[in-house]
Amino acid sequence: DTEVTQTPKHLVMGMTNKKSLKCEQHMGHRAMYWYKQKAKKPPELMFVYSYEKLSINESVPSRFSPECPNSSLLNLHLHALQPEDSALYLCASSHSGTSGRARETQYFGPGTRLLVL
Amino acid sequence: KNQVEQSPQSLIILEGKNCTLQCNYTVSPFSNLRWYKQDTGRGPVSLTIMTFSENTKSNGRYTATLDADTKQSSLHITASQLSDSASYICVVSAKGPSGATNKLIFGTGTLLAVQP
């Protein structure tokens, strides 16, 4: 199974809502990532979890709160978002994320398309 | 500053034709270079990955080349199909201080449209 799944596929929320994005993988990967992608732009790294610990936070606003309950799951909790936060949110995983493995590939999920009104 | 630039920004070709996409990078120290295909509204899918010592890698009708001296890579698509219509993203990894890396530097992508 080389699949990363994300739910929901689409999400519309108001600026006062609280919602969560979910990501799951069963490849035994120990690194998981959240990316934000605006239209016609490359993905931008938000967070990296390595062995269930947050290893990178790319200065993301606190209205985005990641959580890694176990090695297979990654959540992104959303609260008080702004319209400019509307984007495609991608989850990815890789074998370890911290080794110098030159062939380590990140496997991406299909994304959650988020619209903030 | 680590950067990855791709050209052209967009490309339209007829079904069955070949095309080549370009990627120039200024990433140091270099670890590896990957090409991803991203369908609209979907997550990127890895096509090829090359390390410093590899200069060619094929995956079906996709062939990637790497010139580590000039810091250039290309992705050649042979006998294009309608399903090749997508954004193609060049991604370069840099080695961290300890020799490890877990951050990718994404190019802006080339949007390919294959027309019948």
HADDOCK unambig.tbl for C-alpha pairs under 7 A between the chains (distance, minus, plus):
assign (segid A and resid 41 and name CA) (segid B and resid 108 and name CA) 5.93 0.50 0.50
assign (segid A and resid 42 and name CA) (segid B and resid 106 and name CA) 6.08 0.50 0.50
assign (segid A and resid 42 and name CA) (segid B and resid 107 and name CA) 6.51 0.50 0.50
assign (segid A and resid 42 and name CA) (segid B and resid 108 and name CA) 5.23 0.50 0.50
assign (segid A and resid 42 and name CA) (segid B and resid 109 and name CA) 6.82 0.50 0.50
assign (segid A and resid 90 and name CA) (segid B and resid 43 and name CA) 6.53 0.50 0.50
assign (segid A and resid 97 and name CA) (segid B and resid 101 and name CA) 6.99 0.50 0.50
assign (segid A and resid 97 and name CA) (segid B and resid 102 and name CA) 4.86 0.50 0.50
assign (segid A and resid 98 and name CA) (segid B and resid 100 and name CA) 5.55 0.50 0.50
assign (segid A and resid 98 and name CA) (segid B and resid 101 and name CA) 5.64 0.50 0.50
assign (segid A and resid 98 and name CA) (segid B and resid 102 and name CA) 5.48 0.50 0.50
assign (segid A and resid 99 and name CA) (segid B and resid 100 and name CA) 4.84 0.50 0.50
assign (segid A and resid 99 and name CA) (segid B and resid 101 and name CA) 6.50 0.50 0.50
assign (segid A and resid 100 and name CA) (segid B and resid 99 and name CA) 5.70 0.50 0.50
assign (segid A and resid 100 and name CA) (segid B and resid 100 and name CA) 3.99 0.50 0.50
assign (segid A and resid 100 and name CA) (segid B and resid 101 and name CA) 5.94 0.50 0.50
assign (segid A and resid 102 and name CA) (segid B and resid 31 and name CA) 6.10 0.50 0.50
assign (segid A and resid 102 and name CA) (segid B and resid 32 and name CA) 5.91 0.50 0.50
assign (segid A and resid 102 and name CA) (segid B and resid 51 and name CA) 6.33 0.50 0.50
assign (segid A and resid 103 and name CA) (segid B and resid 49 and name CA) 6.71 0.50 0.50
assign (segid A and resid 108 and name CA) (segid B and resid 43 and name CA) 5.37 0.50 0.50
assign (segid A and resid 108 and name CA) (segid B and resid 44 and name CA) 5.93 0.50 0.50
assign (segid A and resid 108 and name CA) (segid B and resid 45 and name CA) 6.72 0.50 0.50
assign (segid A and resid 109 and name CA) (segid B and resid 43 and name CA) 5.36 0.50 0.50
assign (segid A and resid 110 and name CA) (segid B and resid 42 and name CA) 4.58 0.50 0.50
assign (segid A and resid 110 and name CA) (segid B and resid 43 and name CA) 4.31 0.50 0.50
assign (segid A and resid 111 and name CA) (segid B and resid 42 and name CA) 6.07 0.50 0.50
assign (segid A and resid 111 and name CA) (segid B and resid 43 and name CA) 5.79 0.50 0.50
